[in-house]
Amino acid sequence: MTDREVLTWEVFGSASRELAATIAADGFEPDLILSIARGGLFVAGALGYALDVKNLHVMNVEFYTGVDQRLELPVMLPPVPQAVDLAGATVLVADDVADTGATLKLVRDFCSGKVAEVRCAVIYQKPWSEVDSEYVWRRTDRWINFPWSTEPPVARRQPRVLDA
């Protein structure tokens, strides 16, 4: 038995379809999907196709810095979505995992008061997450190997600050 949950690309395809079916069966029809980059990009894209939602937005949040290493608090990185783009929308926030839940809480709080309704969808949720996502494919207390982040980068980049 492994101490890690292993998600392959093939299983991710099935998981995202099952997650979308759960959302559809619940009758939730989002106007837009707000992806938490980077891991949530894959989830949002898959859900967008499965739920026939073409309006996808991205929120860049930095929290994890390594395996089980994170910043003290999650930080929104630019560009931050404009409130006018979200105003009055029914929003589905998509991410790969609700671990501590701090990232989802940051994004949910950002949406609060700006949107008609916000719900969260994740592939995995940990039992200690401070956010209980409305839609979860699987619950686990193990570290997760995602197919998009298991292998090291093929190139290492130095962070750059872009002029605003």
C-alpha positions as CSV (number, residue, x, y, z in Angstrom):
1,M,0.0,0.0,0.0
2,T,1.3,3.4,-0.9
3,D,1.2,6.5,1.3
4,R,0.1,8.5,-1.7
5,E,-3.1,8.8,-3.8
6,V,-2.0,8.4,-7.5
7,L,-4.2,10.1,-10.2
8,T,-3.3,9.2,-13.7
9,W,-4.4,11.1,-16.8
10,E,-6.9,8.3,-17.7
11,V,-8.4,8.3,-14.2
12,F,-8.5,12.1,-14.2
13,G,-10.6,11.9,-17.4
14,S,-13.1,9.7,-15.7
15,A,-13.0,11.6,-12.4
16,S,-13.7,15.0,-14.1
17,R,-16.6,13.4,-16.1
18,E,-18.1,12.0,-12.8
19,L,-17.6,15.3,-11.1
20,A,-19.4,17.1,-13.9
21,A,-22.3,14.5,-13.8
22,T,-22.7,15.2,-10.1
23,I,-22.9,19.0,-10.7
24,A,-25.4,18.5,-13.5
25,A,-27.5,16.1,-11.5
26,D,-27.7,18.7,-8.7
27,G,-29.2,21.2,-11.2
28,F,-26.4,23.7,-10.7
29,E,-25.8,25.6,-14.0
30,P,-22.8,28.0,-13.6
31,D,-22.5,31.0,-15.9
32,L,-18.8,30.8,-15.6
33,I,-16.0,28.6,-14.1
34,L,-13.3,30.3,-12.1
35,S,-10.2,28.2,-12.2
36,I,-7.6,28.4,-9.5
37,A,-4.2,28.1,-11.3
38,R,-2.3,26.0,-11.8
39,G,-3.9,22.7,-10.8
40,G,-7.4,23.9,-11.2
41,L,-6.8,24.8,-14.9
42,F,-7.1,21.1,-15.8
43,V,-10.2,20.6,-13.8
44,A,-11.9,23.8,-15.1
45,G,-11.2,22.9,-18.7
46,A,-12.6,19.4,-18.3
47,L,-15.7,20.7,-16.4
48,G,-16.1,23.5,-19.0
49,Y,-16.4,20.9,-21.8
50,A,-18.5,18.5,-19.8
51,L,-21.0,21.1,-18.6
52,D,-20.9,23.1,-21.8
53,V,-19.6,26.2,-20.1
54,K,-17.4,28.3,-22.4
55,N,-16.9,31.2,-20.0
56,L,-13.7,30.3,-18.1
57,H,-11.7,32.7,-15.9
58,V,-8.4,32.2,-14.1
59,M,-7.3,33.3,-10.7
60,N,-3.7,32.8,-9.9
61,V,-3.0,32.0,-6.3
62,E,0.3,31.0,-4.9
63,F,0.3,28.8,-1.7
64,Y,2.3,25.6,-2.2
65,T,6.0,25.9,-2.6
66,G,6.9,22.2,-2.6
67,V,5.7,18.8,-1.3
68,D,3.7,19.7,1.9
69,Q,5.5,23.1,2.0
70,R,3.4,26.2,1.7
71,L,3.4,29.9,2.4
72,E,1.9,31.1,5.6
73,L,-1.1,32.4,3.7
74,P,-2.2,32.1,0.1
75,V,-1.5,35.1,-2.1
76,M,-3.4,36.3,-5.2
77,L,-1.1,37.0,-8.1
78,P,-1.9,39.4,-11.0
79,P,-3.9,39.7,-13.0
80,V,-6.8,39.5,-10.6
81,P,-10.2,39.0,-12.3
82,Q,-12.2,42.3,-12.5
83,A,-15.3,42.4,-10.3
84,V,-17.3,43.6,-13.3
85,D,-16.5,40.4,-15.1
86,L,-18.0,38.3,-12.3
87,A,-20.9,40.7,-11.3
88,G,-24.2,38.8,-10.8
89,A,-22.8,35.5,-12.2
90,T,-23.4,32.0,-10.9
91,V,-19.8,30.9,-10.4
92,L,-18.2,27.4,-10.1
93,V,-14.8,27.6,-8.5
94,A,-12.6,24.7,-9.8
95,D,-9.4,23.3,-8.2
96,D,-7.6,20.1,-8.1
97,V,-7.6,19.7,-4.3
98,A,-9.0,21.2,-1.2
99,D,-6.2,20.5,1.2
100,T,-6.1,23.2,3.9
101,G,-8.9,24.9,2.1
102,A,-7.1,28.3,2.5
103,T,-6.9,28.8,-1.3
104,L,-10.6,28.0,-1.9
105,K,-11.5,30.3,1.0
106,L,-9.5,33.2,-0.4
107,V,-11.2,32.8,-3.8
108,R,-14.7,32.2,-2.3
109,D,-14.3,35.3,-0.1
110,F,-13.1,37.3,-3.2
111,C,-16.3,36.3,-5.0
112,S,-18.6,37.0,-2.0
113,G,-20.8,40.0,-2.6
114,K,-19.8,40.2,-6.2
115,V,-21.6,37.2,-7.6
116,A,-25.1,35.7,-7.4
117,E,-23.9,32.4,-6.2
118,V,-20.6,30.6,-5.8
119,R,-19.9,26.9,-5.3
120,C,-16.7,24.9,-5.3
121,A,-15.8,21.7,-7.2
122,V,-12.6,19.7,-6.6
123,I,-11.2,16.4,-7.6
124,Y,-9.9,15.7,-4.0
125,Q,-10.8,17.0,-0.6
126,K,-8.9,16.4,2.6
127,P,-10.8,15.9,5.8
128,W,-9.2,18.9,7.5
129,S,-10.1,21.4,4.7
130,E,-11.6,24.6,6.1
131,V,-13.8,24.8,3.1
132,D,-16.3,22.0,2.5
133,S,-16.7,21.9,-1.3
134,E,-20.1,21.3,-2.7
135,Y,-18.8,18.9,-5.3
136,V,-16.0,16.4,-4.6
137,W,-14.9,13.4,-6.6
138,R,-12.9,11.7,-3.9
139,R,-12.0,12.3,-0.3
140,T,-8.5,11.3,1.0
141,D,-6.1,12.1,3.8
142,R,-3.1,11.2,1.7
143,W,-0.7,13.3,-0.4
144,I,-1.8,13.2,-4.1
145,N,0.4,12.6,-7.1
146,F,-1.3,14.5,-9.9
147,P,-0.3,13.7,-13.5
148,W,0.5,17.3,-14.2
149,S,2.9,17.8,-11.3
150,T,4.4,14.5,-10.4
151,E,7.4,14.8,-12.8
152,P,9.9,17.7,-12.2
153,P,9.8,20.6,-14.7
154,V,11.9,20.0,-17.9
155,A,13.3,23.5,-17.3
156,R,13.8,25.6,-14.2
157,R,12.8,29.2,-14.4
158,Q,13.7,32.2,-12.3
159,P,10.6,34.1,-11.3
160,R,10.2,37.5,-13.1
161,V,8.2,40.5,-12.1
162,L,6.2,41.8,-15.0
163,D,5.5,45.5,-15.4
164,A,1.9,46.3,-14.7
